[in-house]
Amino acid sequence: MSTRMDGLRAMARLVVQGVRARGQGGDEQPVVPRRRPAVEKTGIAIDARRVARYLAATDGKRIEAFRGEGAVAPPIYCATWETAATLELFAGLEKPLPLGGVVHLESETITLRPLHAGDVVRCRVELERADRVTKGVRLALTARNWNAAGILCTQSSAVFLARSRAPAKPSTSERRAEEHGADGAPPEEWRELATWHLRGGDGRRYAAVSGDYNPIHLWPATARIFGFRRPILHGFATEARVAHALIERLLGGDPAGLRRVRIAFRAPLPLPSRPVLSVAEAGGHHWFRVADAAGEKVHAIGTYCGTTMDDSA
């Protein structure tokens, strides 16, 4: 099975549906789905060569545990086929989503048991909630992955926003939720962990291994059609880069040390750019953020659960 081709076909369906809806004078406000659809994929083989390309696209190729015989699959790698299933789910909704109007807001990935190169996986993606919010419709999904023995290995959640064409200003409660998130107020003092040198083609490189060919990630010309001056990095590519940096620089290169990653996307991460990944501790949580060099514009922020080298000392 080719998750890349599944993603391409689903993306094409979404674009066609969005064009038709716009041509027919579709609703200004997206319609809340009335049912809870699900997409299930079986026989997903974790191919070592594709993992190598994924690591090159997400700055993880230096981590030895991801290479060689019996290599562990990177913790966010499941998102490559989950994205294809999510696009298929969106394309199958009873009412089309607005053209180019779906934005990735947040994600959480929990690793219960590691997957390895050569494993065959069953994945199920479900729409858990669809709520009307000021800016459109908020879509919450859950994805689960089982190995060939039927053991649940990873569970993740993702939240997307199907944007209205004419959104109102968010309410005070919505703004507070965006600022603080599930883990409370973020810290004020940060320690720089890494600087990323993102290139203009990094969106295309990630698309080639994930199947997510959303035009906003590819070229300046296609991004401008949807209101972006430059292409922006995929949310799951950002999350993967964070996970790889934490494993390499804080967890001694051990993927098992990273059990959970929760991330919220605050602002588009343009390509090319040189954002800074920083870490901190506050409120009993390990925090990270991706921001510009001055720390003034935050692109993503979140928490992780793991055993750092400092903790184990």
N, C-alpha and C positions, 0 to 999 in steps of 0.2 A: 504494500500500500504506500502511496506517495502523499504524505501530508502536505508537501509543497503544492502539488497539483490540486489537492482538495481546497487549500487556502486560496489559490488563484481562481478556481471556479466559484467559490463562495463570494470572493471579493467582486468578481464580475457580476454575479447576480445582484449583490447589494447596489452596485453602481447603476445597473439597468433599472432596478426597482426605484431607486432614488430619482433618476431622470424621469421615469414615467410619472411618479407622484408629483414631481415639480411641474411637469407639463400639464397635468390635470388639475393644477391649482390645489394641491394637497393641503392638509391641515397645517396651520401655523405651528401648532403644538403637537408633538408626536403622540401617538395613541399608546396608552398603557396596555401591554398584552394582558389578555384575560385568562390565559392558561399558563402552565409551567412546563414548557417544552424541555426536552433533553436530547442530546446527541451522544451516541455511544460508538466508539471505535475499538476494534479488536485487531490482534495480530500486528501491533506496532513494534517493529524491531528496532532496537537501539544499535545503530550502525556506527562502528568506531571511526570510520572515515568521515562520516557526517559530524560526529562529535568533535573531531579535530577541526573541521571548518567552523563549527560553532564557537569553539574556544578561540580561534583566531579572530573571529568577529566580535568577541566579548571580552578580550584581554584576559583569557584564562589559561593560555597554553603553557605558562611557566609552572603550573601546579602539577607536580609529578603524579599525584593520585589519580588524575584524569587521563593518564597516558599508559600505554602498554597493556599487557595481558591482564584480564580481570579488572580493568580500570573502572573506577566509580563514575557514574554519570553525574555531570554537574547539577547542582541543586535546582536551578531554574530551567534546566533543559527540557523538562516536561512541557513548558510553555510553548515549545515549537509545534507540538501536535495539538495542544489545548487551544491555541489560537485558531487553527484550522477548524476545529470543532465549534468554537465560539462564533466564528464568521458564518459557518453553516447554520447554526442555531438562529443567528440574527436574520439571515437570508430567508429562513423558514417561518418567521413571524407572520401572523395574519394580516398585519398592516406594515408597509415598508417603513424603515427608518429613513430619516432625512439624508439626502445625498452628502456624503463626506462629513456628516454631523455627529459621529460617534467619537467620544474622547475617553481615554483611559484615565480614571481618577485615582485608583488605589489597588493594591494587591497584597495578599498575604500567602506565603508558601510555608508549609510545615512538612518536614521530612520525618517519617516514622520509621522507615527502613530504606537503606540505600538501594538504588537500581544500578545495574552494571551494564557495560557494553556487552551485547549479545543477548540481553534479556528481551523477552517478548511481553508486551504490556497491553492491558485493556484499560481504556479511558472512558469516563462518563462525565459529560459537562451538562449541568442543569441550571436553568434559570430559577433562582430562589425567590427573588423579589423584583417587582417593578413598581416604582413609586413616582408619583408626580412631584416634581420640585420646581423651584422658580425658573430654572434655566432649561427645563425640558422634562425628560424621563430618566430616572436613575435605575440602572439595570444591575442587579447583583447576581453573580453566578458562582457556582461551586464546581470544582473539578477534582476528580479522584482517579488515582492510578493504581491498578493491581498488577502484580507479577503473574507469571504463568501458574504458580501454585495457588493463586487466588488470594494472596496476602496483600492487604492495603499498604502501599509504600509511601505515597505522597497524597496530600490533600491541600488544595489551594482555593482561595476565593479572589475574585476580581470584581471591581465595580467600574461600570462605564456610564457615561452620560450621553444620551441621545438629545442633542441640543435643539432647542426651538430656534426658529429663524429670527424671532424678535424677543429674546429673553428679557425678563424684568430683573431688577436688582435683587440679589439674594437677601433673604431675611437675616435678622441678627443672629438667630439660632443656627442658620446654615453657615454664616460666616464664622461663628465660634467653633462649629464642628470642623470646618476646613482648617482653621488655624491650630487647633489643639489635637484633634484626632483621638483615637481610642486610648492612647497611652498618656494623655494629659498634655500639659504645656511643655514645649521643648526647652532644653537648656540654653543658657546665654553664652557660656564659654565652650569653645570648640578647639580640638587639636587636629591639625592637618594630617591626613593619612596618605593621600596620593593626589597627583594632578593628572588628569586625563588629557591626552592630545587627540581629540576627536577630529576625524577627517570628513571632508564633504561627502565621500562615498560610503561612510560607515552604515548609513541607513540601507543602502542597496546590498551591502555585504550581509547584514543581518537578515534582510528580506530573503536572500538566496537560501538561507538555512532554516528559516522559520515559515516561509510561505506567506508572510504578511506583507503584501505589496501595496499597502495603502499609499496612494500618491503623495501624501504629505511627508513621507519618509524618503522619497527617491531623488528628485531633482528640484532645483529652485523653481523651474517653470511649472511643474505639477503641484508643488507646495503652494505657490502663489494663487492658484485657482481656488484654494480653500482658505485663503486669508493669512498664509504664513509667508514671510519674506524669504525664508530659507527652509530647506528640509529640516525636520526634527527627528531626534533619535526615538526609536520605539521605547515604550515604557518597559517592556520585558527585557529589552537589551540593557536599559539603565539598571534594572534590578539585578540582572546577571552580572554586570560589571561591579556593582556593589558587593554582591555575594563573593565573587572571585577575589576582590581586594581584601575583604575581611578574612577569608580563608588563608590567603597568602601572607598577609602582613600581621594578623592578630591571632590566628588560630593554628599557627605552626604548620600550615599546609594540609591540615586534616579536615576534609569535608564533613566528617561526622561531628565536628565541633560546632557546626552551624545547624541548629535544629529548626529555627523559625526566622523568617524575614517578613517584616511588615513595612510597606512603603506607600507613601502618598505623593502624587505628582502635583506640584504647585504651579509650575510654569513650563512651557515647552523648552526643551533642550536643543538649541539650534546647532546645525552642522555647517561648517566646522566651528569648533570652539574649544576652550581649554578650561573646563570646570574643575573645581577642587572638591574632593571627597574628604569630609572631616568626621570625627567621632567625638562622643562625649558620654558622660554618665549623669543621670538625673532621675529622681523619683523611683529609684530601684530598677531602672531600665538602661540598657546599652543603646545609645542613639547614634544615628549617622545622618548626614545631609550632603546633598550635591548642590553646590552654589557657585557663583562666579568668584573670581579671585579675591574680590573685596569682601565677599560674604554678604553682599547687599541683596542680591537676587537669588532666591532659593528655588531650584528646579525640582528637587525631590527631598523628602525627609522621612525618617522612619526609625524603627527599632529592630533589634535582632536579639535572639536568644541563643547563647552559645557560651563556651568556656574559653576565655581569652588566655593568652600566655601569662598575663599579669595575674589573673584569677588563680591559675594553677601553681604559681610560684610560692 
